Amino acid sequence: MQESPTPRNFIADIVATDLESGRHKGVVTRFPPEPNGYLHIGHAKSICLNFGLARAFGGACHLRFDDTNPSTEDLEYVEAIQRDVRWLGFDWGPNLFFASDYYEALYEHALHLIRTGFAYVCSLSDAGVKAGRGSVSEPGVDSPYRGRSVEENLALFERMRLGEFEDGAHVLRAKIDMAAANMKLRDPAIYRIKHAPHYRRGKDWCVYPLYDFAHCLSDAQEGITHSICTLEFENNRELYDWLLARSVVDCRPRQFEFARLNLTHTLLSKRKLLELVQQGLVRGWDDPRMPTIAGMRRRGYTPEAITAFCELIGVAKNNSLVDLGKLEFCLREDLHERAPRVSCVFYPLRVTLTPVPKATTLVAARFPDRPERGTRLVPLSAELFIERADFSEAPPPGWHRLAPGAEVRLRHAGLLRCETVEKDADGTVIALACSYHEDDGTRKVKGTIHWVSAAEALDVEVRLYDKLFGADEPTALDPLNSGSLEVIQGCKIEPSVNGTEAGAHFQFERHGYFVSDPDGTPERPIFNRTVTLRDGFAKVLAAAMPGAAATPPRVERPRTRAAQGQAQAELPRSIARLTEPARGIAEARRARGASDAAALVFATDEALGQLFDGAVELGACASITGNLAANELRGLLGAVGVQGLRFGAAELAELVGLIDEGAVTNTTAKDVLAHLIAKGGSPRGVVEALGATKLAHGELAAIVSEVVATHAAEATRYREGKTALLAFFVGQVMRRTKGQANPAELEPLLRARLVHRIHPIEG
């Protein structure tokens, strides 16, 4: 196996230190997906990290399916996940595992916890368990079944195993601390009854371990040295350590968290992606608009582009929003090297040439900047197709394409002059008659257009894909981008693509990068647009730098990864225009994770920038901190100024933490800031005093279900088309929650509950 370079990130540094100190003799990581959906681009980041670390340090990476919920899991997903991991270029070798293979061992671990007094069978309903859990500001209440004897718990758990009880009758809970600050430690459930066949184990079991219980013990079972998770599992780490410390295991893996991938214009929730598929809003998990690995593969993404993107964005400790343009940048860089050029006319306009060209076959390079990579034959005849958009009867000023009496250059061929225009009865242009001249290099012609020979051209279908969501940060399925797919029939393409197999890449000159779709046939190919030729980052760079060319010159290849990262660091116009010292400050804050707008503020308000720096150094999410400081806090400061504040970086970091964990909304955060400016204090204390703790997603979803059930007649009318009743339901929930519900979260929950008549899947 080819030696891999050592990754450079904080987790790689930890691994290197552990090996150097002798803490571990080798590295064993794992990628542990749940087989309840297809993998998406967010999983690709985790795959690259876990398999990349193992490869770089000469260790092993396991592929383990944490399959503990038979209601949602399927063999289809198992096979799809294996296919995607292999396609990305990684191999688990003999290390393929399933949590379902450990069911017997996990059951024994549960019995051990019961025997040692650290687990008990609880007979409360789900609602009763939830009611007793407490809140961020209030401790929970002990279950009335917490004091059951070891013997009674063992007997009940065995009867649960034998199938004597219905679903939900009992759960096995860990006995930890109902007053713990970490809600995960308030006697969490570790086993539940589920009379559902398992896709691998059949009907062998009717009790199944909960994810948190099975996950950490499966890691221990496999001897994982570095258990790498995304930040949403940070609070779970304390529970994992508690379970491992009270179980008989030879290995106690340490968990390390990194920031998950958040990508603009993209939903990376497996639950919401499943809804897209189930509601028929997309054509399946591999729809080219989907951010799934399968969808991206069908759209024409390459594994090299995806792994380069994961390397470019790096591994960080704080969540941030990554611009989709960075992914497209990596994609264009890769496709430029692998996609041969061809001509394709989307909306053909017939052109007759006189005299007939002498040459009937032209030779064109497959890669214009790399002629040594071969040529293709391009037929030329007396009848051509050009793009309808390349002709205008009444051209605007600066028009450099074809018009009556105007002359253009045909790509790879001679010169074309429009002599006459043919129209139909409605006045629509249907054909052109043009004179053709060999290009001897003496004429100065500004415009060049592409074309295909009418006699040899192939009919193809072209599918133009765009972003599925128009919003930068979509949070729900509605609204979708209505222009995310445009299908064009009757396109004409040059015959060099004849016999193309599915998955072949091409650059359609002037149109973008395309890939042949498996729906097509050799006789009638279908091509998906992978990405346009337009590079938004390059345009921003050109606009921001005085005197820059409209299209920056291409860097000589091959390009190094460092050069790719440098080319990605384009500046927005507002920052590029700053003085050099101020621009340096803004760039430093951007590098820390501040948005462009926030970095601009911090470049001109150093005191506010230092407050941002201090909070981020204490672990606060940089993007949230930047926006909160540059917008809400700056607007409230007035004459007080940062120097006159009654709080500092620690309090700002605490407030950002409350926002990040979902305890308060952004609106509430502004009220908290106003209180802190006036009186000082602790953000958490202010939140509790104001009674402004945000409802958890699960609590809000439960209230939504209750409200809809209570007003069944109104719900029926809504489903029959009286959608204005949504406002009625919003008002009912707001009254029930005393205004604590977040409208942005509430409305999607209501729509899902009203439309589907079921409680939306939690996640």
N, C-alpha and C positions, 0 to 999 in steps of 0.2 A: 504494500500500500504506500502511496506517495506520502511523504512527510508533510504535515500541514503546519503552517505558521501558527505560533501561539497567539490566541486572541488577546486583544488589549482592552480590558474592561475590569470593573471592580470585582466581579465574580472570578474572572480568570486570575486576578491577583490573589484572591483568597485561596483558590485551588493551588497555585504555585507555592504559596507560603505553607500550606498544609503538607505538601509533598517535601518541601525543603526541611521542614521541622521534624518530619517523621511521623506526624499525626496520622497520616494515611500512607500506605505503601503503593497505592494505586488509586485510580479515579473510576468511580462507577456512578453514572448519572442515569436519568430515565426521562422518557417522554410519556406521560400517562393520560391519554385522552379517554373521555367517556364515549362509548360507541352509540351516541344518540343523535348524530348528525354528521355532516361533512366538515372537514377541516377548512379553515379560512386563513387569510393572510396573517392574522394575529397569531395563529398557531405556528405559522412558518417561522416567525421570530423565535419562538420557544424551541422549535425543532432545530434550527440553525445553532442556537446557543447550546442546547444539551448535547446534540451529536457533535457539534464543533469542538466543545471542550474535551469530550472523550477522545475524539480523533487527534486533537492537538497534543494531549498529554499521554497518549498511548494507552488509554483506558477503554472502557466499554460503556455503551449507552443502551439501555433496555427500552424496548417498546412494550409498554404494559397497558392493557385495557382495563380501566377501573369500572368494571361492569357490575354495578351493585343495584341497579334499578331495572328490573325486567320489563316494566311498563313502557319504557322509552327506547330500549336498546334493540339492535337488529344486526344480523350478520352482514347485511348490505353495507352498513357503516364501517364494520370491521374491515371488510375487503377494500372499501374506498379509502380508508385511512392508510392502510398498508401501501396501496397503490400510490397515494400522494407522497408519502414519506420517501418511497423509492424514487419517484419522479424527481423529487428535490435533490437527489444525489446521495442519500444516506441509507445505510444498511445496518440492521440490528444483529445480523448473523444468527447465532443460536439463541439469542436473548429475547425471545418473544414470550410474553407472560400475560396472564389474565387474573384479575382479582378473584374471579369466580372459581379458579383452581384452588384458592386458599380458603374457601368457605368453611371447610372442616377445621382448619387451623384457627381461623378467625372466631369460630364458635367456641373453641377451647379458650381463646383469649378472653372472650366474654364471660365464660364460666369462671375463669380465674379471678376476674374483677368482682364477680358476685361473691365468691368464696372469701375474698379478702376484704369485703365490706365496701368496695368502691363502685358498686353498681346495684341497681334495684329495679324491679318491675313496677312501672307506674301505670295506673288504670284510669288516669284522667283523659278526657277527650282532648282533641287538638286545641279546641277553644279554651279548655281549662288550663292546658299547659301554657298557652300563649298568655292568658290572663295572669298567671302566676309568675311570669318571667320578669316583670318589672319593666323599667325603662332606663335610659341613660342616667337619669337623676334619681331614680328610686330603686331600692333593692328588690329582688324577687321574693316570692313566698314559697316556703318549703311545701312540696307535694304532701298530701295526707298519707301517701303510701311510701314516703321516704324511710319510715321506720320499720318496714317489713323485715322479718328475720331472714338470715341467710338461707335457711331451709325453705321458707316460703318462696323466696325469690328463685331459688334453684328449681323448685317444683313447678312454679308458674312458667319459668322460661322454657323448661322441658316440654310443658304442655303447649306453649306457643310453637315450639319446634315441631310438635306432632300434628299441628293443624287443628287444635281443638277450639280455637277462637277465631272470630271474624276479624277482617281488616280493621285496624284502629282500636280494637278492644284494649290492647296493652302495648306499651313500648318498653324497651329496656333503656334506662337512663344511667349515665355516669353520675356518681355522687361526688360533686366537687364543692361548689360554693354558690349559693343562690344570691349572695350579696357581692359577688365578684364584679370589679369594675369592667372587666372584659366579659361582655354578654355571652361570648362563646363558652364560658366556663360555668354558666348557670344550669348545671345538670342537663347537659345536652343529651338528646336521644342517640343511642348507638346501634339499636336494632329495632326493626318494626315488622309487623305482620303484613304480608302481601301475598295473597293467593293468586299468583300470576306465574305462568310458565316462563322459565328463563331460556333465552335463545341457545344457550350451551348446556345448561344443567337440566333442562326440561322441568319436570315437576318434583325434582329431588328435594327442593326447599320451599318453604312458605314463610320463613323469616329471613330477612336480608339485612346485612350490615349497612349502616348509613355511610355516606361517602367519607366523612372525616375520620371515622373509626377505621375503615378498611384502607384508606389511603396511606396513613402513616405506618400502619402495621405491615402493609404490603411492601413499603420501602424497606422496612427492617428485615422482612423475610428475604428480600433479594440482596441485602448487603449494600444498599445505596450509600455512597459516601457524601454526596452533595445533592440535597433535595431542593431543586430550584423551582420556585413558583412565582406567579405574578403578585403584584402588591395587594390585590383583594384578599389574598390568603395570609396577610401579615398577622391579623388577629387570631387566625387558626393555629399559628405556630405554638402558642402557649398551651392550647389544647393538645396538640400533637405531642409536645414534650411531656405533658402530664400523663397521657395514655402510655407512652413508651416507658416512662419511669416506673409505672405500676404493672407492666406486662413482663413476662419472661421472654426476653429477646436477647440475641447475641450482638445486635447492631442497633445503635441509636443515631439514625441519620440527622444531620443538622440541616435546617431549612434556611434558604436565602431567597429574598424577594427582589424582583426587578420590575420596572415599569412595563405594563402591557402596551401593546401598540394601539394607539388611537389615530385614525386616519381621516382626514377631511372627506366629506361627501360619502362616507362609508359607515354602515352599521356592522359592527363586529360582535353581535350577540347571536349565539347559535339558536336561541329560542325565537328571536325575531326573524332570523333567516328561515327557520322552519315554517313560520307563519307565512312568509312570502311564497314558499313552495306550496303549502297546503291551501292557501287562498287563490292559487293560480295566477298570482301577480307576476310571476316569472315562469319560465318553461321547465324548471327543475333545478336541482342542486348545481348542475353544470351549465346553467344559463350564463352566457358570457358577460352579463351585467352583474353577476353575483361575485362577491369577494372571496368565494370559496376557491380552494386550490384547483378543484375540478373546473370551475367556471373560468378561472384565469387561464388555465391550460387551454381550454377550448377557444378562448378569445385570442390566444396567441402569445401569452406571456411565456417566457422561458425560465427554467429553473435557475439559470445563471443570473438573469436579471433580478429575480426575487432574492437570491442569496446575496447578491451585490447590494441590494437595497437594505437588507437586514444588517449587513456590515456597515453600510454608510450611516444609518441612524444610530447604531451603537446600542449599548446596554446601559441604562440609567436607573437611578433610584427614585426619580420623581416622574409622575405622569405628565405627559405633554401631548399636544395635538400636532401630528406630523402632516405636512402638506402633501396631498396626493401627487403634486408635481414632482416630488422627489422620487417616488416610485416610477413615474413615467419617464423621468430623466434616465434612470438606470435601464429602463426598458429600451428607450431609443438608442442608448449607447450600445447595448447588446445587439439589437436588431440591425443597426447600421452595418455591423460586421457580418451578419449571417443572411440578410434578406437581399437576394438579387433584384435588380430593377426591371420592371416591365411597364408597359403602357396599358391603361384601361380607361375607356371612355364611359362615363356614367350615364349621361344624357346625350345620345349620339345625334349629330347633325351631318347629313350626307354631303360630301364635297366631290365634284367631278373635276379632274385635272386635264388641262390641255397645254401643251402637247403631253402625250403619255410619257412618263419618266423613262429614261434610258435604263436605269438600274431597276431590276425587279426584286432583288434581294439585297438588303443592307446588313452590315455587320455592326452590332452595338455591344458595348461592354456590359457585362453583368453587374460589375461594380465599378462605376466611373473613376473613383479615386484609387482603384487597385486593378489596373488592366491585366495584370498577370493572373488574375483569378478567372479568366475565361471570357468568352463572348457568346452572344446569341444571334440568331438569324432573324431579321425583321423584314417581312415581305412588304413591297411597295407596289401599288397598282394604280390604275387610273381613277379608282373610286376609293375615297377614304371616309372615315368617321372622325369628326372632331367634337369637342365638348360644345354643346349649345351655348354655354356661358362664355365661350371664347369668341363669340361673334356678337356684334351690336350694330344695328342699322343707324342708330343715332348715338355714337359713342360719347361719353363724358370727357372733359379735359383730362389729359394725361393717360388716355387709353392707349395701351401698347399691344393690343391683340387685334383680331381680324375685324375689318369693317369694309364697307364698299369703297374700293379704290385703295385700301390700305394693304400693306405688305407685312408678313410675319415670316419667321423661320420655323420650319417643321423640325421638331426634335430628331436628330440623327440624319436629317435629309436636307432638301433644298429649300427654296423660298416660295412663298405662296402669296398671290395677289388676288383679291376678290374682284371679279369682273361683273357678274350678274347674280341677282337674288331671285329664287323661285318661292312663291307663296301659294297657300291653298285659298279656298273661297273665303275663309274667315280672316285672311290677311296674316296668317301665321307662316313664318319662314320654315320651309320644309327641305330646301336644298340650296347649295351654292355652286356656281361655276367659277373656277379659279384658274388663272394661268400659273404654270409651274416653271421655275428657273433653277438650274443647278447653282449651288452656292460656290462662287469662285472667290469669295472673300473680299470683293471690292465694294459691295453694298453695305451700308450701315443700317441694320435692322435691329430695333430695340426688343421686340417681342418674340418669344419662342413658345410654341404650343405643342402639346402632345397629340397623338393620333393613332389610329390603327387602320390597317388595310381592310376594306369592306369585304373582299372576297374570302379572305382567310380568317377573319376575326371569329372568335368563339363567343357564343351567348353565355353570359354568367349572371348569377344573382349576387348582389352585394348587400351586406347587412352592416349598416353604420351604427356602431354602439357608442353610447356616451354614458355619463354618470347616471346611476339609478336614482340618486338623490341630488337635488339642487342645493339643499342647505349645507352649510359648512359642517355643522355638527347635528346631523339628524338623530332624533331620539325616538321616533315612531315611524311606522310604515307609511304614514300619510303626511305630506303629499309626496308622491313619486314624481320623478321628472318625466313628463309626457313625451319628451323628445329623446328618451334614452335608447330608442331603437327606431331606425328608419330602414325599410327594405326597398331596394331599387331593383326592379326586374328589367331585363333586356339590355344590360350593360354589354359592352363589346371590349374584348381583351385580346391581346396579341397571341398567336398560336404557340408561342414558346412554353406556355403553361400547360399544354395539352398532356393529359395523363397524370396530372398532379395528384398526389395522394393526400389524404387528410393530414393536417398538421404542417404542411409546407408553408414556409414564410416567403413573402415578397414585399418589396416596396413598390406600390403603385405611384409612379412619378407624379408629383404635385398633389397627391391625395393622402398619402400616409402609408403605414405599415399594415399588411393584411395577412391572414392565414386561411388556408382552405379548411372548410368545415366538414365534419363527417356526414352531414345531411346531403352533401353534394355527391355527384357521380362523375366519372371521367368524361361522360358526354355533356354533362351540364354541371359544372363546378359551382360551389357557393363559397364566397369569401367573406370572412368577418374582419371588420376593421379593428385592429389591435390598439393602435394609438395613432393620433395625427402626427404630421411632421412638425406642427407648431410646437415650439418650446417656450412656454410661458415664462420660465425663469430667465432664459436668454433675452427675451424682449424687455423684461423688467430691468435687467442689467444694462441693456442698450439705452433705455430711456433714462436711467439714473446717472449715467456717466457722460458728461459733455463731450461731444465729438466722437462718441462711439459709433461704429457702423450699425446699420439697421439689423444686419445679421452678423454676429461676431464670427471671426474666422475659426474654422475647426482646428482644434489642437492636433498636432501630429500623433499618429497612433504607432505602436500600441500605447494606450493610456493606463497609467498606474492607478491604483485605488486612491492614493493620496491626491492625485490630480483630479480624480472624479469628485472627491470631497471638496476640493478647492473650487471647481467649476460650479458646485452646487451652492456656494455661499454668496449668491447674488444679493445685492442690497436693494430695498425699496427706495423709490425716488426721495421720499422725505428724509431718510437717513443719509443717503448718498450726498445730499446737498449740504449737510452739516459741515462745520469746520473740522479739520483733521482731529483735534483733541476730542471734540464732542462726538465725532463719528466713532472714534475708538472706544469711548465709554458706551455708546449705544450697542456697538458690536459685541462688547464684553457681556452686556446684560442679555442680549439675544442668545449668546452662547450658553448662558445660564438657564435659558428656557423662557425668558420673557417674550411676549408677542412684539411684533414690530412697533405697534402703537405705544405699548408700555415702554419699550426701550427708548423710543423718541422722547417720552416724558422724562425718563430718568437721566437722559443725556443733558437735559436743561434744568433739572432739579436734583442736584447731587444729594441733598439731605434725604429726599424721598428714595433715591436710588440706594443709598446706604441702608435705609430701613428695609428695603427689598432684599438686599444682599444678606443682612443679618438674619431675616426670617428664613431664607432659603438655606443658609448654612446650618440652621437648626432643624432642617429636614422638611420644611414646608414645600408643597407643590409649587414649582416656579411659575407655571402658567396662571394658576389661580391667584397666587400672591401678586404677580405683576398686574393683573387686571384689577384686583381689589384695591391695590395701592394707587395705581395710576388713574382709576376712574372714581370709585366710591369715596376712598379716603381723601384724595386730592380735592374732590368737590365739596367735602365737608370741612376742610381745614380752615378756610377763610383766613382771617388775620392771625390765627393761632400759630400756624407754621409747624413744621415737624418738631422744631426745638421746644415748642410749648406743649407737646403732647404729654398726657398723663400715663402713657404706656409706651412700650418699646417693641423690639423685634420678637421677643418671646411671646408677648400677647398676640401680635399679628400672626405668628406661626400657629398659635393655639386656635385662633379663629379660622385660619385657613384649614387646619386639620378638621374642625367641625364641619366645614363646607365639604371637604373632600370625602369624609365618611358618611355624608348625607344627613347629618344631624340637624343642620339648618339650611335654609334656602338663601339665595343671593340677596333677596329682598330683606330677609331677617338680618343678614350680615351687615347691611347698611345701617339698620336700626341699632345693632350692637356697637358698631363703630361710633355712631353719634353718642351713645351712652358712655362709651369709653373716653371720648374726647371731653365730655362734660364732667364725668365723675371718676374716671379710671376704673380699676378693678380687674377681675378675671373674665375673659370672654365666656367661659363655661358658666360661671356664676351669673353673669348678666343674662345669658340665654335662659337659665333656670328661673331667674327672677321675673323675666318677661313672660315666662310660660310659652316660649317660642320654639321649643324643640320640634323639628320636622318629623312628621309621621314616617315610620319605616315603610318601605314599599309593600311589604306583606300586610301590615296593618291597614294601609290605605286600600289595598286590593280587597281585604275582607269587608271593610265598610262599604265599598262600592257594590260588592255582591249582595250585602244585606239591603242596601237602598234599592237596588234594582228588583230584588225579590219582593220587597215591601210594596213597590209600586208596579205590580205586574201588568196592570191595564195600560199604564203609560208606556211601559216597555214594549208591549205588543203594538201600540200605535206608532212608536218610533220605528219598529221593524217594518211596519206597513208603509213607511215613507214620511212620517211626521218627524223629520230629523231636527226640527226646531226645538223639540222636547229635550234635546241635549242640555240646553241652558237650565231647564227645570231640574234635571238630575244633578248638574253641577251645584246648583243652589242647595239641594237637599244634602249633598255630601258636605258642602262648606258649613252648613248649620250643624251637622253631626260632628264635624271635626273642630268646630269653633274657629274656623278660618285657617287652621294649620295645614290643610292640604295644599300642595303645590299645583296650581292649575295646569302647568306644562306636563306634569306627570298624571294628573287626574283625568284629563280629557281622553288621552289614548286608552287608559284603563276602562273608562266608561264605554268608549266606542267598541272595544274588544268584547266587553261583557254583554253589551246590548246586541251586538251583531251575532255573536257566536253562541249565546245562551249558556255559556259555560264560564267558569272562572279562568281568566288567563293564566297560562303556565307561569309559575314563579321562576325567577332566575336572577 
